[in-house]
Amino acid sequence: QVQLVESGGGLVRAGGSLRLSCAASGRTFSSYGMGWFRQAPGKERQFVAAITWGGRTTYYADSVEGRFTISRDNAKNTVYLEMNSLKPEDTAVYYCAAGYELGSRSDEYDYWGQGTQVTVSS
């Protein structure tokens, strides 16, 4: 069992940066691949980025490639999403997720956080 708690969301102007954190409880955190998803009002949940259990391999959605960076610190049971050059279209609730099957689909993840709001003003 893994419990996930996101933090670091907020209001930022276009072009700005934010760093999201996702703290995990449970002794098996390092066994899981981790992902970040986002959901804007009226839209489906969208894959953002993912990282393998050891942190050696990362995956990104085309829309964030080159602007966002996912990383993890297994000693701290935490995964991060560094977001730079933010755009208004990045506005959404951001969720972290944990799963053994690492991918870009929501159903590939077993555990989810409650989400943190990111709002980018123009």
Protein Blocks (a to p, Z undefined) as FASTA:
>chain_A
ZZdddehiacddehiacddddddedjklmmpccddddddehiacddfbdcdfkopaccdd
fklgokaccdddfklopacdddehiafklgccddddddfbdcfbfklpfbdcebjadddd
ZZ
